[in-house]
Amino acid sequence: IADPADLGGGVWSWDGVFNVASSSTADLNFTLSFPQNAASYLVSGLGKVGGLIIDNTLITTDYQPVSDTVTVSLPTPTFSQSPTFSESPTFSPTPTPTFSPTVSATPTRTAVESATQSPSYTLSSTLTTTPTPTLSHTPFTPSITATWTPAPATHPNSLVLTLGPVPSKRGKAICLYGNNPLAESEWTLFGADQQVVGRLHFYDAVPCFTRTDELAFGVTMVRIKARDIYGHETTVVKLLLIEP
């Protein structure tokens, strides 16, 4: 079958004839793409044959859509920060000469008139080394890996309604669309004399008024009070233009 029509607010619609044999079932398989946010998403659906609702029960007057919850989870990012420190001093001794004089006496005999010994002295040097340390180091470079934190899932904080198609022809369905899936809506229809000509109550995500053939040609005012699945409520007044 063809791709569904996007009705806005996360709602899609397949229109057409689907062959299902008597006393049997048929599967509708489709693929959805969810946002890159860790959250739980409610997926629900139902079918319609004229004004009858085909849902999760055998009763055609109730509203019990088939629903399921899809949970989207993201992998847990890891953070690594392993700096390596390397600063090891290295001592390289450099000899520095130090002179330490040593005195040694060598007696010398000299003939004089009197027999007297006069010693003579000779200096000799001894080299002694003293090490001088030299400091060297290796620069430190840390390694840092960034961590990604996903943004939380959000939804609009207010409910915005759109009614269409306008203008429309008698016998053609007129539907109410929200920027969020609807949970409930109440329609009050007024005639040209501002008198109430009908009241409708829906529990559909996208409610549709199918009995437009009962409306008079021209403009019909509709007051709509609606609530979405997040609890947001709003009341608006819309005008319907019914053409022949």
Secondary structure, 3 states (H helix, E strand, C coil): CCCCEEEECCEEECCCCCCCCCCCCCCCCCCCCCCCCCEEEEEEECEEECCEEECCCCCCCCCCCEEEEEEECCCCCCCCECCCCCCCCCCCCCCCEEEEEEEEEEEECCCCCCCCCEEEEEEEEEEEECCCCCCCCCCCCCCECCCCCCCCCCCCCCCCEEEECCCEECCCCEEEEECCCEEEEEEEEECCCCCEEEEEEECCCCCEECCHHHCCCEEEEEEEEEEECCCCEEEEEEEEEEEC
